[in-house]
Amino acid sequence: MRHHSKSTSPGAGNGLLGWLGLGRYDHGEDERQSREDLARQARARLLKKIGAFLLDHDLEITQANLAAAHGAFAGLNPGLERRIRRRLERGESISQSWLDRATAAEEPLPDDAVDQLAQQLEAGIDQFSRSTRTARDATSDYGNALAEHVDALDAAPGTNDVIASLADYARAMLERSRKAEEELRMAEEEAASLRRNLDRARRDAEVDFLTGLPNRRAFEALLEQEYREAQAAVEPLCVAFCDIDLFKQVNDTHGHDAGDRVICVVADLLRAISGEKCHIARHGGEEFVLLMRGCGPKDAVALLDAERETLASRKLVNRRTKEPFGLITFSGGVADVFAYPDPRAALAAADEALYEAKQSGRNRIMLAKPGA
């Protein structure tokens, strides 16, 4: 892996110690500079691609067009990139109206502002809960003390009309205090219910409703986390894209409900290999994305290829019509994350490998070329 490389020459650094990586020669600075150069070159290539795309197709330089082009060519939106590439391969133009429709069809990622708003709401719930709890405790203490004084007034010898009036007034205040205490308790329960609903909504926002797998939003956050942890632990890390082959034919022949069931079958198949260090998410449509930590490129290909063979050997039947679906397969592309300047570049490479697998006949897993 690129970031682990050391000189293989026994004379490098300090003789044998240098060869073992224990000498005085600091490879880290050269490696860091090399990674920075690669990242700079990648940004330059990305900027050139975005500019050429907008100019070649006579598209206005707007925020929406820049965001779409950046998503397509930076690996953030591989689905859009494939649609653009396939349209160009067919000799069709990329017009503004087509790009607007294409980006509208893509599942948008929630904005950071949503998360910030949820955090503010959660903080407000916390403060409200603390305030109601404090007020309820104070009201309860006041009510208890008031009750003791009422009992004392009732028990006092020689109580006259004034004392009796004061006792009546105290009883009324006690009743109001108890009522306020009950209202505060109910408000506290409502705050707790609101917190539970907020937690549920946050979880739902990261789960694909059809398959129950994590969605693209959840995967984006997980990718950054696993990348940092794998880097720190010096562990291999691979990403992969899987796409159901000829899925449009399934929908056209058997209907979208049947197509959804096929998606769920593939999701369950991939879910079986997920675990503490292997994460599966639905990236959108009939496409899935995998993150495999502690798994080298060849092992990742072998793992995914075994699942591909399992699916290809199954005989799936449309439950509604009892008609067989025929051969259902998927293609995949795998990339070694640390062979690229950053995780986004690795995702783009995995998507490119997936495209090559499709072009090579489908029903196969391809390994991306390092640094491609």
Steps between C-alpha positions, in 0.01 A plus 500: 500500500635834402502665839686211660789488255858493623827475308588144419871576459714375793726804458218754540499709817731322746598167351302212649312732736399716206383195308288398800355851520674571832783724380527876511379558148147644514285351225192668643582845364557370146184293522296792627633723221422231245141470626457878492629510142257222401211683665595825325519326164163333563339837575650647183363212291158535664488874432597441137226237460234727649602796283516294182160343571326836544672663200467205261127477559435874513369485858478809715743527793235492772511363850273209404706408192829524690359281778373242248832489312698480823281216627534307175876536452615497863343162569224643721225408254614203289146438380488840330849451359393173338188658352709778350757256362242266349315791340820624339586148381166493320589829332227693680550855625505622858251786510406714797153350513641145495748581779222655709290184463797274571597681818138517614476121465799447727432451869617821671718480806361686802672831561720555804247757612255218575749343739572836660130563547458156658787572737347833600163335553662229710676763712167678544336177613779446753459849639122468510523166680738642759282807554176303540668251732637780717167683503309181580735417787469852637121491465487163670712626791284810531182290492628267770595791725165668437315180588683481833401860582133432412499197727655712777234770459220242515648350815560834676271548806265795504500551125287804419345616173820673385705186549228298325510738201875473484470122508249510212729727302795270569296201382420681174866583451591140574253381234648740245849385594407134452338581164811690385714207611291260290519729197877520533521123524297464180720757327806302605348184350428686176862615487617140544262387224630777272856382564407142409334619179805708413730201554271285286490761223878526506532124464238490224690770309795260469309183409375399156125444534485212249790278608564610857868550413685822582449755225745718311497769768599252771771353277656840437550554874622143555755526219676794663503331839629164374762674286647680802491188718654275233773756444579514871495120537698442175225274367398445136175659388302431183184645348277335244197580288250230398227550243227253401542405135226587249273616780289713268392182321378357831287809562370514143413128491376432853410843640655727760369303798682192375806716435490618862496137616807426289676796660412360843633156404837650403498717812447194721774314317750780558379553856612145579867599457472822699649519846708715729746583221291440189225754438231486231278790393249565225646779293184556298286316247642153434848598620673404824826615653727303734780600735736221602755578770781256578447344158754536220398553135531134393308376805233765444457387138481135609242577769278690261549247223375219725176693561470567129519127429243428771250740342565369148424145616160590647176454309278795591128496424248783483269423793202670341513340155707189588717579198877456539709817489769322307865551582545781755859615547698800612829655396749664732805723515752497786765758589776513762430827681862564592614466139336838431547854634176490701184289551308696234755409236475135609121510466535640148751224416265229633219645291725499194585135566127425526447663163779288352335189643174597330677568171685166522182297504351552851474241778860555611711690754781727383787646703581863429848583377698675780528872446269492199 
